[in-house]
């Protein structure tokens, strides 16, 4: 018997549909240069960027990104960052004399100023992952499943980035930062709206684990996007997890009957 397809597919945006690594680094680099006193022999941005791209999955919230740049410039070993970013980030934060809310504010202000000054340039530093635009266009052509995007990015930017990629997406199918509610609450409301088989694709394992702990969301099928911002260790954990399934990009583009069950 074929596996029933979802009647609603919920998709994260950053790290599932869109790769924003180039923008993340440029924003983090600007904040780092402003708040820290860079060493005289500061490595060129390209060298720092390559390590930042590799290590970005350890970042849980945006304010940590300038700290990651600081760790890389300061010579902290990549393996140490992957193993204990929580401890290292708190140590760097204490040494910096800047609070997490201050860093978060600097990141937001830097990004907002950039968008106001050069929206087109900011948009150009984002790209949809290979095959995603075609998959989204195909999903738009069918009434089932209903597809919603649940993201911490502002809805207006999601729409602009999709338009840039040639995807015409209905704005009412996006729950963005402007919705001001946790992803768990959004999923609960969608369940309450009558959708029985919800599949949720997310690249942050911590978010999926939060959903998995809630009894009222027990029917939601959970997928970790292995092409997104997660680490090899996290992917290994999911392979041994009965609640969360690991999904690759090829499977994402395939028929739902071929998704891991």
SEKOLFI-105184 format. One line per 4 residues: number of its first residue (from 0); for each residue x negated, y, z negated of N, C-alpha, C. Coordinates in nm, 2 decimals, padded with zeros to 4 digits, m for minus. Each point is the difference from the previous one (the first is absolute). Example, Ala and Ser with C-alpha at 12.3 -4.5 7.8 and 13.67 -1.06 7.14 Angstrom:
2
0) m01.32:m00.57:m00.78:00.09:00.12:00.00:m00.09:00.12:00.00 | 00.04:00.11:00.07:m00.09:00.11:00.00:00.08:00.11:m00.08;
//
This chain:
261
0) m00.08:m00.12:00.00:00.08:00.12:00.00:m00.09:00.12:00.00 | 00.03:00.10:00.09:m00.08:00.12:00.01:00.01:00.08:m00.13 | m00.11:00.07:m00.03:00.01:00.09:m00.12:00.08:00.12:00.04 | 00.10:00.04:m00.09:00.08:00.12:00.03:m00.09:00.12:00.01;
4) 00.03:00.09:00.10:m00.07:00.12:00.01:00.05:00.10:m00.11 | m00.08:00.10:m00.03:00.06:00.10:m00.10:00.11:00.08:00.06 | 00.09:00.05:m00.09:00.10:00.09:00.05:m00.05:00.15:m00.02 | m00.11:00.01:m00.08:m00.07:00.13:m00.02:m00.15:m00.02:m00.01;
8) m00.07:00.07:00.08:m00.15:00.00:m00.01:m00.05:00.13:m00.05 | m00.06:00.00:m00.12:m00.06:00.12:m00.06:m00.15:00.00:00.02 | m00.05:00.12:00.05:m00.14:00.01:00.04:m00.06:00.12:m00.07 | m00.11:m00.03:m00.07:m00.09:00.11:m00.04:m00.05:00.07:00.13;
12) m00.05:00.12:m00.02:m00.06:00.07:00.12:m00.15:00.00:00.00 | m00.06:00.07:m00.09:m00.15:00.00:00.00:m00.05:m00.13:m00.04 | m00.09:m00.06:00.08:m00.06:m00.13:m00.03:00.08:m00.11:00.05 | 00.12:00.02:00.06:00.08:m00.10:00.06:00.02:00.03:00.15;
16) 00.05:00.12:00.02:00.03:00.05:00.13:m00.11:00.09:00.05 | m00.05:00.09:m00.09:m00.09:00.10:00.04:m00.13:00.00:m00.07 | m00.11:00.02:00.07:m00.13:00.00:m00.06:m00.05:00.15:m00.01 | m00.01:00.04:m00.12:m00.04:00.14:m00.02:m00.14:00.02:m00.06;
20) m00.08:m00.10:00.01:m00.13:00.00:m00.06:m00.08:00.12:00.04 | 00.00:00.05:00.12:m00.08:00.11:00.04:00.04:00.13:m00.07 | 00.13:00.01:m00.02:00.06:00.12:m00.07:m00.04:m00.01:m00.15 | 00.02:m00.12:m00.06:m00.03:m00.02:m00.14:m00.15:00.05:m00.03;
24) m00.09:m00.05:00.09:m00.14:00.04:m00.03:m00.02:00.15:00.02 | 00.05:00.06:00.10:m00.02:00.14:00.02:00.05:00.08:m00.12 | 00.12:m00.03:m00.04:00.06:00.07:m00.12:m00.09:m00.02:m00.12 | m00.04:m00.13:m00.03:m00.08:m00.03:m00.12:m00.13:00.07:00.01;
28) m00.06:00.00:00.12:m00.13:00.07:00.02:00.00:00.15:m00.03 | 00.11:00.06:00.04:00.01:00.14:m00.02:00.02:00.03:m00.15 | 00.08:m00.08:m00.07:00.01:00.02:m00.15:m00.13:m00.03:m00.07 | m00.07:m00.10:00.04:m00.12:m00.03:m00.06:m00.10:00.11:00.01;
32) m00.02:00.05:00.12:m00.09:00.11:00.03:00.04:00.13:m00.09 | 00.12:00.02:m00.03:00.05:00.11:m00.07:m00.02:m00.01:m00.15 | 00.02:m00.12:m00.05:00.00:m00.02:m00.15:m00.13:m00.05:m00.05 | m00.08:m00.07:00.08:m00.13:m00.05:m00.05:m00.11:00.08:00.06;
36) m00.12:m00.01:m00.06:m00.12:00.06:00.06:m00.07:m00.10:00.07 | 00.01:m00.01:00.13:m00.06:m00.11:00.08:m00.15:00.01:m00.01 | m00.07:m00.12:00.00:m00.15:00.00:m00.01:m00.06:00.06:00.13 | m00.12:00.05:m00.01:m00.07:00.06:00.11:m00.01:m00.10:00.12;
40) m00.02:m00.13:m00.04:m00.02:m00.10:00.11:00.13:m00.07:00.03 | 00.12:00.07:m00.01:00.13:m00.06:00.02:00.00:m00.07:00.14 | 00.05:m00.13:m00.01:00.01:m00.07:00.13:00.10:00.06:00.09 | m00.02:m00.01:00.13:00.09:00.06:00.09:00.14:m00.06:m00.01;
44) 00.11:00.07:00.03:00.13:m00.05:m00.02:00.03:m00.14:00.06 | m00.06:m00.02:00.12:00.02:m00.12:00.07:m00.04:m00.12:m00.08 | m00.12:00.01:m00.07:m00.05:m00.11:m00.08:00.09:m00.03:m00.12 | 00.04:00.11:m00.06:00.09:m00.01:m00.12:00.14:m00.06:00.05;
48) 00.04:00.05:00.11:00.13:m00.04:00.05:00.01:m00.15:00.02 | m00.10:m00.06:00.06:00.01:m00.15:00.02:00.02:m00.08:m00.12 | m00.07:00.04:m00.11:00.02:m00.07:m00.13:00.14:00.04:m00.06 | 00.04:00.12:00.02:00.14:00.04:m00.05:00.11:m00.08:00.07;
52) m00.01:m00.03:00.13:00.10:m00.07:00.07:00.00:m00.15:m00.06 | m00.11:m00.05:m00.02:m00.01:m00.14:m00.05:00.06:m00.01:m00.15 | m00.03:00.10:m00.08:00.04:00.00:m00.14:00.13:00.06:m00.03 | 00.07:00.07:00.10:00.12:00.07:m00.03:00.11:m00.09:m00.06;
56) 00.01:m00.13:00.02:00.10:m00.08:m00.06:00.00:00.00:m00.15 | m00.11:00.04:m00.07:00.00:00.00:m00.14:00.08:00.12:m00.06 | 00.02:00.10:00.08:00.07:00.12:m00.04:00.15:m00.03:m00.02 | 00.05:00.03:m00.12:00.15:m00.02:m00.02:00.07:00.13:00.02;
60) m00.05:00.12:m00.04:00.06:00.12:00.02:m00.09:00.10:00.06 | 00.05:00.10:00.07:m00.08:00.09:00.09:m00.11:00.08:m00.08 | 00.02:00.03:m00.13:m00.10:00.08:m00.07:m00.13:m00.08:m00.01 | 00.00:m00.13:00.01:m00.12:m00.08:m00.01:m00.09:00.01:00.12;
64) 00.05:00.05:00.11:m00.08:00.00:00.12:m00.13:00.08:m00.01 | 00.01:00.13:m00.05:m00.12:00.07:m00.02:m00.10:m00.07:m00.10 | 00.05:m00.07:m00.10:m00.08:m00.07:m00.09:m00.07:m00.11:00.08 | 00.06:m00.07:00.09:m00.06:m00.10:00.08:m00.11:00.06:00.08;
68) 00.02:00.11:00.06:m00.11:00.07:00.07:m00.12:00.03:m00.09 | 00.03:00.04:m00.12:m00.10:00.03:m00.10:m00.08:m00.12:m00.04 | 00.07:m00.12:m00.01:m00.07:m00.12:m00.03:m00.09:m00.04:00.11 | 00.05:00.01:00.12:m00.09:m00.04:00.12:m00.12:00.09:00.01;
72) 00.02:00.13:m00.01:m00.11:00.09:00.00:m00.10:m00.02:m00.11 | 00.06:m00.04:m00.12:m00.09:m00.02:m00.11:m00.07:m00.14:00.00 | 00.03:m00.08:00.10:m00.08:m00.12:00.01:00.06:m00.12:m00.07 | 00.12:00.01:m00.05:00.06:m00.12:m00.06:00.02:m00.11:00.10;
76) m00.04:m00.12:m00.04:00.00:m00.11:00.10:00.14:m00.04:00.04 | 00.03:m00.02:00.13:00.13:m00.03:00.04:00.06:m00.12:m00.07 | m00.08:m00.11:m00.03:00.05:m00.11:m00.07:00.05:00.03:m00.14 | m00.07:00.10:m00.06:00.04:00.04:m00.14:00.14:00.07:00.01;
80) 00.01:00.09:00.11:00.13:00.07:00.02:00.11:m00.10:00.02 | m00.02:m00.10:00.08:00.10:m00.10:00.03:00.04:m00.08:m00.12 | m00.10:m00.02:m00.09:00.02:m00.09:m00.12:00.07:00.08:m00.11 | m00.04:00.13:m00.02:00.05:00.07:m00.12:00.03:00.15:00.03;
84) 00.08:00.03:00.11:00.03:00.14:00.03:00.07:00.07:m00.12 | 00.09:m00.07:m00.07:00.07:00.06:m00.11:m00.09:00.06:m00.10 | m00.10:m00.08:m00.04:m00.10:00.05:m00.10:m00.09:00.10:00.05 | m00.05:m00.02:00.13:m00.09:00.10:00.06:00.07:00.13:00.02;
88) 00.12:00.00:00.05:00.07:00.13:00.03:00.03:00.08:m00.13 | 00.03:m00.07:m00.11:00.02:00.07:m00.13:m00.13:00.06:m00.05 | m00.11:m00.07:00.02:m00.13:00.05:m00.04:m00.04:00.12:00.08 | 00.02:00.00:00.13:m00.03:00.11:00.09:00.09:00.12:m00.03;
92) 00.13:m00.03:m00.03:00.09:00.11:m00.04:m00.04:00.07:m00.12 | m00.04:m00.07:m00.10:m00.05:00.06:m00.13:m00.12:00.08:00.03 | m00.09:m00.05:00.08:m00.13:00.07:00.03:00.03:00.13:00.08 | 00.10:00.00:00.08:00.03:00.11:00.09:00.05:00.13:m00.07;
96) 00.06:m00.02:m00.12:00.06:00.11:m00.07:00.13:00.04:00.07 | 00.06:m00.07:00.09:00.12:00.03:00.07:00.10:m00.11:m00.04 | 00.13:00.04:m00.03:00.10:m00.09:m00.03:00.06:m00.06:00.12 | 00.07:m00.12:m00.02:00.07:m00.06:00.11:00.11:00.09:00.06;
100) 00.08:00.07:m00.08:00.10:00.10:00.06:m00.07:00.11:00.08 | m00.12:00.05:m00.05:m00.07:00.10:00.08:m00.05:m00.05:00.13 | m00.05:m00.12:00.00:m00.04:m00.07:00.13:00.11:m00.02:00.09 | 00.11:m00.04:m00.05:00.12:m00.02:00.08:00.05:00.13:00.07;
104) 00.00:00.10:m00.08:00.03:00.13:00.05:m00.09:00.05:00.11 | m00.13:m00.02:m00.02:m00.10:00.04:00.10:00.03:m00.08:00.13 | 00.02:m00.13:m00.01:00.03:m00.08:00.12:00.12:00.05:00.07 | 00.11:00.03:m00.07:00.12:00.05:00.06:m00.02:00.13:00.06;
108) m00.07:00.09:m00.07:m00.02:00.14:00.06:m00.08:m00.01:00.12 | m00.10:m00.08:00.00:m00.09:m00.01:00.12:00.07:m00.05:00.12 | 00.08:m00.11:m00.02:00.08:m00.05:00.11:00.11:00.10:00.04 | 00.07:00.06:m00.09:00.10:00.10:00.04:m00.06:00.11:00.08;
112) m00.11:00.05:m00.04:m00.07:00.11:00.07:m00.04:m00.04:00.14 | m00.05:m00.12:00.01:m00.04:m00.06:00.13:00.12:m00.01:00.10 | 00.11:m00.05:m00.06:00.12:m00.02:00.08:00.06:00.14:00.05 | m00.01:00.10:m00.09:00.05:00.13:00.03:m00.09:00.06:00.11;
116) m00.13:m00.02:m00.01:m00.09:00.06:00.09:m00.01:m00.07:00.14 | 00.01:m00.14:00.00:m00.02:m00.08:00.12:00.07:m00.13:m00.01 | 00.13:00.01:00.01:00.09:m00.12:00.00:m00.04:m00.10:00.10 | m00.02:00.05:00.12:m00.04:m00.09:00.11:m00.13:m00.08:m00.02;
120) m00.10:00.07:m00.05:m00.12:m00.06:m00.04:00.01:m00.11:m00.11 | 00.09:00.04:m00.09:00.02:m00.10:m00.12:00.07:m00.12:00.06 | 00.10:00.01:00.08:00.07:m00.11:00.06:m00.09:m00.09:00.08 | m00.09:00.06:00.07:m00.09:m00.08:00.09:m00.09:m00.09:m00.08;
124) m00.02:00.02:m00.13:m00.08:m00.09:m00.08:00.07:m00.12:m00.05 | 00.12:m00.02:00.05:00.08:m00.12:m00.04:00.03:m00.08:00.13 | 00.01:m00.13:m00.02:00.04:m00.08:00.12:00.08:m00.12:m00.05 | 00.09:m00.05:00.08:00.08:m00.12:m00.04:m00.10:m00.12:00.03;
128) 00.02:m00.10:m00.08:m00.08:m00.12:00.02:00.03:m00.07:00.13 | m00.09:m00.07:00.06:00.03:m00.07:00.13:00.13:m00.08:00.00 | 00.08:00.02:00.10:00.12:m00.07:00.02:00.12:00.05:m00.08 | m00.02:00.09:m00.09:00.10:00.05:m00.09:00.11:00.08:00.08;
132) m00.05:00.09:00.08:00.09:00.09:00.08:00.10:m00.09:00.08 | m00.05:m00.10:00.07:00.08:m00.08:00.08:00.10:m00.08:m00.09 | m00.05:m00.05:m00.11:00.09:m00.07:m00.09:00.12:00.08:m00.05 | m00.04:00.13:m00.04:00.11:00.09:m00.05:00.10:00.03:00.11;
136) m00.05:00.02:00.12:00.09:00.03:00.11:00.09:m00.11:00.03 | m00.05:m00.13:m00.01:00.08:m00.12:00.02:00.11:m00.01:m00.11 | m00.04:00.03:m00.12:00.09:m00.01:m00.11:00.12:00.10:00.01 | m00.04:00.12:00.06:00.10:00.11:00.02:00.11:m00.05:00.10;
140) m00.03:m00.09:00.09:00.09:m00.04:00.10:00.11:m00.10:m00.04 | m00.02:m00.05:m00.13:00.10:m00.10:m00.05:00.06:00.05:m00.13 | 00.13:m00.02:m00.01:00.07:00.04:m00.12:m00.04:m00.07:m00.13 | m00.05:m00.13:00.02:m00.04:m00.08:m00.11:m00.15:m00.04:00.02;
144) m00.08:00.00:m00.11:00.03:00.05:m00.13:00.00:00.16:00.00 | 00.06:00.05:m00.10:m00.02:00.15:m00.03:m00.14:00.01:m00.05 | m00.07:00.11:00.05:m00.14:00.02:m00.04:m00.01:00.13:m00.07 | m00.06:00.00:m00.12:m00.02:00.13:m00.07:m00.15:00.01:m00.04;
148) m00.05:00.12:00.00:m00.13:00.03:m00.05:00.01:00.06:m00.14 | m00.08:m00.06:m00.09:m00.01:00.05:m00.14:m00.14:00.04:m00.03 | m00.02:00.13:m00.01:m00.14:00.05:m00.01:m00.01:00.12:m00.09 | m00.13:00.02:m00.05:m00.03:00.11:m00.08:m00.04:00.12:00.09;
152) 00.00:m00.01:00.13:m00.02:00.11:00.09:00.13:00.08:00.02 | m00.01:00.13:00.02:00.12:00.07:00.03:00.06:m00.04:00.13 | 00.13:m00.01:00.00:00.07:m00.05:00.12:m00.03:00.07:00.13 | m00.01:00.14:m00.01:m00.03:00.08:00.12:m00.13:m00.04:00.06;
156) m00.10:m00.04:m00.08:m00.13:m00.04:00.06:00.01:m00.13:00.06 | 00.08:m00.09:m00.06:00.02:m00.14:00.06:00.06:00.02:00.14 | 00.11:00.08:00.01:00.06:00.02:00.13:m00.09:00.06:00.10 | m00.08:00.10:m00.04:m00.10:00.06:00.09:m00.10:m00.11:00.05;
160) m00.05:m00.08:m00.09:m00.10:m00.10:00.04:00.06:m00.11:00.09 | 00.13:m00.04:m00.03:00.06:m00.09:00.09:00.03:00.06:00.14 | 00.04:00.12:00.00:00.02:00.07:00.13:m00.13:00.01:00.08 | m00.11:00.03:m00.07:m00.13:00.00:00.06:m00.04:m00.13:00.07;
164) 00.05:m00.11:m00.06:m00.02:m00.14:00.05:00.10:m00.04:00.10 | 00.10:00.08:00.03:00.10:m00.03:00.10:00.11:m00.08:m00.06 | 00.03:00.01:m00.13:00.10:m00.08:m00.07:00.11:00.10:m00.04 | 00.12:m00.02:00.05:00.12:00.08:m00.04:00.07:m00.06:m00.11;
168) m00.02:00.05:m00.12:00.05:m00.07:m00.12:00.11:00.09:m00.07 | 00.11:m00.06:m00.05:00.10:00.08:m00.07:m00.04:00.04:m00.13 | 00.01:00.13:m00.03:m00.05:00.06:m00.13:00.07:m00.06:m00.12 | 00.13:m00.04:00.02:00.07:m00.06:m00.11:m00.05:m00.14:m00.04;
172) m00.09:m00.05:00.07:m00.06:m00.14:m00.03:m00.13:00.02:m00.06 | m00.03:00.12:m00.06:m00.13:00.02:m00.07:00.03:00.05:m00.14 | m00.05:m00.08:m00.10:00.00:00.05:m00.14:m00.14:00.05:m00.03 | m00.03:00.13:00.01:m00.13:00.05:m00.02:m00.02:00.06:m00.13;
176) m00.12:00.07:m00.02:m00.03:00.07:m00.12:00.11:00.09:m00.05 | 00.06:00.06:00.10:00.11:00.10:m00.03:00.12:m00.07:m00.07 | 00.01:m00.13:00.01:00.11:m00.07:m00.06:m00.01:00.00:m00.15 | m00.12:00.01:m00.05:m00.04:00.01:m00.14:00.06:m00.12:m00.08;
180) m00.02:m00.12:00.04:00.04:m00.11:m00.08:m00.10:m00.12:00.03 | m00.03:m00.08:m00.10:m00.09:m00.11:00.02:00.05:m00.10:00.10 | m00.10:m00.07:00.06:00.04:m00.10:00.10:00.09:m00.11:m00.05 | m00.02:m00.03:m00.13:00.09:m00.10:m00.06:00.14:00.04:m00.01;
184) 00.02:00.13:m00.03:00.14:00.06:00.00:00.06:00.00:00.14 | m00.08:00.03:00.10:00.05:00.00:00.13:00.05:m00.14:00.05 | m00.09:m00.10:m00.04:00.04:m00.13:00.04:00.13:m00.05:m00.07 | 00.01:00.04:m00.13:00.12:m00.03:m00.08:00.12:00.06:00.06;
188) m00.01:00.12:00.05:00.12:00.07:00.06:00.03:m00.07:00.14 | m00.09:m00.04:00.07:00.02:m00.07:00.13:00.07:m00.13:m00.03 | m00.04:m00.07:m00.10:00.07:m00.13:m00.04:00.14:00.03:m00.04 | 00.02:00.11:m00.07:00.14:00.04:m00.05:00.08:00.04:00.12;
192) m00.06:00.04:00.11:00.08:00.05:00.12:00.05:m00.12:00.08 | m00.03:m00.12:m00.05:00.05:m00.12:00.07:m00.09:m00.08:00.08 | m00.13:00.04:00.01:m00.10:m00.08:00.07:m00.04:m00.12:m00.09 | 00.01:m00.12:00.05:m00.03:m00.12:m00.08:m00.14:m00.05:00.02;
196) m00.05:00.01:00.12:m00.13:m00.06:00.03:m00.10:00.12:00.04 | m00.06:00.05:m00.10:m00.10:00.11:00.02:m00.14:m00.06:00.00 | m00.08:00.04:00.10:m00.14:m00.03:00.00:m00.07:00.13:m00.01 | m00.10:00.00:m00.09:m00.08:00.12:m00.02:m00.14:m00.02:00.03;
200) m00.06:00.08:00.09:m00.14:m00.01:00.03:m00.08:00.13:m00.05 | m00.10:m00.03:m00.08:m00.07:00.10:m00.07:m00.15:m00.04:00.00 | m00.09:00.10:m00.01:m00.14:m00.04:00.00:m00.07:00.01:m00.14 | 00.08:00.06:m00.09:m00.05:00.01:m00.14:00.05:m00.11:m00.09;
204) m00.09:m00.09:m00.04:00.04:m00.11:m00.08:00.07:00.04:m00.13 | m00.05:00.11:m00.06:00.06:00.04:m00.13:00.15:00.04:00.02 | 00.03:00.05:00.11:00.14:00.04:00.03:00.09:m00.13:00.01 | m00.05:m00.10:00.08:00.07:m00.12:00.02:00.02:m00.07:m00.14;
208) m00.11:00.00:m00.08:00.01:m00.07:m00.13:00.10:00.07:m00.09 | 00.02:00.13:00.01:00.10:00.07:m00.07:00.14:m00.04:00.04 | 00.02:m00.02:00.13:00.13:m00.04:00.05:00.02:m00.15:m00.05 | m00.10:m00.08:00.00:00.01:m00.14:m00.03:00.04:m00.02:m00.15;
212) m00.03:00.10:m00.08:00.03:m00.01:m00.15:00.14:00.03:m00.03 | 00.07:00.06:00.09:00.14:00.05:m00.02:00.10:m00.11:00.04 | 00.08:m00.05:m00.10:00.10:m00.10:00.03:00.10:00.04:00.10 | 00.04:00.13:00.00:00.10:00.04:00.09:m00.05:00.01:00.15;
216) m00.13:m00.02:00.02:m00.05:00.00:00.13:m00.06:m00.14:00.04 | 00.05:m00.10:m00.07:m00.06:m00.13:00.02:00.03:m00.06:00.14 | 00.11:00.05:00.06:00.04:m00.05:00.14:m00.08:00.07:00.11 | m00.08:00.10:m00.03:m00.08:00.07:00.10:m00.12:m00.08:00.03;
220) m00.02:m00.03:00.13:m00.11:m00.07:00.05:m00.12:00.09:00.02 | m00.12:m00.03:m00.06:m00.11:00.10:m00.01:m00.11:m00.05:00.09 | m00.06:00.10:00.07:m00.12:m00.03:00.09:m00.11:00.10:m00.03 | m00.12:m00.05:m00.01:m00.12:00.09:m00.01:m00.06:00.01:00.14;
224) m00.01:00.12:00.06:m00.05:00.02:00.13:m00.16:m00.01:m00.01 | m00.05:m00.11:00.05:m00.15:m00.02:m00.02:m00.09:00.09:00.08 | 00.06:00.08:00.09:m00.08:00.10:00.08:00.00:00.14:m00.07 | 00.07:00.01:m00.11:00.01:00.13:m00.06:m00.11:00.02:m00.11;
228) 00.03:00.09:m00.09:m00.10:00.04:m00.10:00.01:m00.09:m00.12 | m00.05:m00.12:00.01:m00.02:m00.09:m00.11:m00.13:m00.08:00.02 | m00.04:m00.06:m00.11:m00.14:m00.06:m00.01:00.01:m00.15:00.03 | m00.12:m00.06:00.03:00.00:m00.15:00.02:00.04:m00.07:m00.13;
232) m00.03:00.05:m00.12:00.04:m00.06:m00.12:00.15:00.00:m00.02 | 00.06:00.11:00.04:00.15:00.01:m00.01:00.07:m00.10:00.10 | m00.06:m00.01:00.12:00.06:m00.09:00.09:m00.01:m00.15:m00.04 | m00.11:m00.03:m00.07:m00.02:m00.13:m00.06:00.10:m00.03:m00.10;
236) 00.03:00.10:m00.09:00.10:m00.01:m00.10:00.14:m00.03:00.06 | 00.03:00.06:00.11:00.13:m00.02:00.06:00.01:m00.14:00.06 | m00.11:m00.05:00.05:00.00:m00.14:00.06:00.05:m00.10:m00.11 | m00.03:00.03:m00.13:00.04:m00.09:m00.10:00.13:00.04:m00.07;
240) 00.07:00.10:00.05:00.12:00.06:m00.06:00.12:m00.06:00.07 | 00.09:m00.05:m00.07:00.13:m00.06:00.05:00.10:00.10:00.04 | m00.01:00.12:m00.05:00.10:00.11:00.02:m00.03:00.09:00.12 | m00.13:00.02:00.02:m00.05:00.10:00.10:m00.07:m00.08:00.11;
244) 00.04:00.03:00.13:m00.06:m00.06:00.11:m00.10:00.09:00.07 | m00.11:m00.06:00.06:m00.10:00.08:00.07:00.04:00.00:00.15 | 00.01:00.12:00.05:00.04:00.02:00.14:m00.11:00.07:00.08 | m00.03:m00.06:00.12:m00.10:00.07:00.09:00.07:00.08:00.11;
248) m00.08:00.08:00.07:00.06:00.09:00.10:00.06:m00.08:00.12 | m00.06:m00.11:00.03:00.06:m00.08:00.11:00.13:m00.05:m00.04 | 00.01:m00.05:m00.12:00.13:m00.05:m00.05:00.11:00.11:m00.01 | m00.05:00.12:m00.04:00.09:00.11:m00.01:00.07:00.03:00.13;
252) m00.07:m00.01:00.11:00.05:00.03:00.14:00.08:m00.12:00.05 | 00.00:m00.11:m00.07:00.07:m00.12:00.05:00.14:m00.01:m00.04 | 00.08:m00.10:00.05:00.13:m00.02:m00.04:00.01:m00.03:m00.15 | 00.11:00.04:m00.07:00.01:m00.02:m00.14:m00.01:m00.15:m00.04;
256) 00.04:m00.09:00.09:00.00:m00.14:m00.03:m00.14:m00.05:m00.01 | m00.10:00.07:00.04:m00.14:m00.04:m00.01:m00.07:00.07:m00.11 | 00.07:00.08:m00.08:m00.07:00.06:m00.12:m00.02:m00.10:m00.11 | m00.10:00.01:m00.08:m00.02:m00.09:m00.11:00.12:m00.01:m00.09;
260) 00.04:m00.12:m00.05:00.11:m00.02:m00.09:m00.04:m00.07:m00.13;
//
